Amino acid sequence: MEFLDVSLTDWVGYAAMAIVLLSFLMKHVNKLRIVNALGCLLFVVYGIMLEPVSKPIIITNGAILCVNLFYILKK
């Protein structure tokens, strides 16, 4: 499936990239962690959608997602 000659997999990757980048513009750490966690989750989905699956993307962003969730739920 493509839209504007860009595959769905690439759209997920671009969305993940934009959300992670946006998270670093947040002034409050808790908002940063929430938005960054969403971006990391999308990067995990992106890593799974790639052919072949990209384990480094999945592992790295899965770990960052867990760290973010730990600090979000700790409060």
C-alpha positions in Angstrom: 0.0 0.0 0.0 1.4 3.4 -1.0 0.4 7.0 -0.7 2.3 9.7 -2.6 4.8 7.0 -3.7 5.7 6.3 0.0 5.0 2.9 1.5 3.0 2.4 4.7 6.2 1.2 6.4 8.0 4.4 5.5 5.1 6.5 6.7 5.3 4.8 10.1 9.0 5.4 10.2 8.5 9.1 9.3 5.8 9.5 11.9 8.0 7.9 14.6 10.9 10.2 13.6 8.7 13.3 13.8 7.2 12.3 17.2 10.6 11.6 18.7 12.0 14.9 17.4 8.9 16.7 18.7 9.4 15.2 22.2 12.7 17.0 22.5 10.9 20.3 22.2 8.8 19.6 25.3 9.6 21.8 28.4 8.3 19.4 31.0 10.0 16.0 31.4 6.8 14.1 31.9 5.4 15.3 28.7 8.7 14.6 27.0 8.6 11.0 28.2 5.0 10.5 27.1 5.5 11.8 23.6 8.9 10.1 23.3 7.3 6.8 24.4 4.8 7.1 21.6 7.6 7.7 19.1 9.5 4.7 20.4 6.4 2.5 20.2 6.1 3.6 16.5 9.7 2.8 15.9 9.2 -0.7 17.3 6.2 -1.1 14.9 8.4 0.3 12.1 11.2 -2.2 12.9 8.7 -5.1 12.8 7.3 -3.9 9.5 10.7 -3.7 7.8 11.6 -6.6 5.6 13.7 -8.1 6.9 12.8 -7.2 10.5 15.3 -4.8 12.1 16.2 -6.2 15.5 18.5 -3.2 16.4 15.6 -0.7 15.9 13.2 -2.9 17.9 15.6 -3.6 20.7 16.8 0.0 21.1 13.4 1.6 21.0 11.8 -1.1 23.0 14.4 -0.5 25.8 13.9 3.3 25.6 10.1 2.7 25.7 10.5 0.6 28.9 12.6 3.3 30.5 10.0 6.0 29.6 7.2 3.9 30.9 9.0 3.1 34.1 9.4 6.8 34.9 5.9 7.7 33.7 4.3 5.1 36.0 6.7 5.8 38.9 5.0 9.1 39.6 
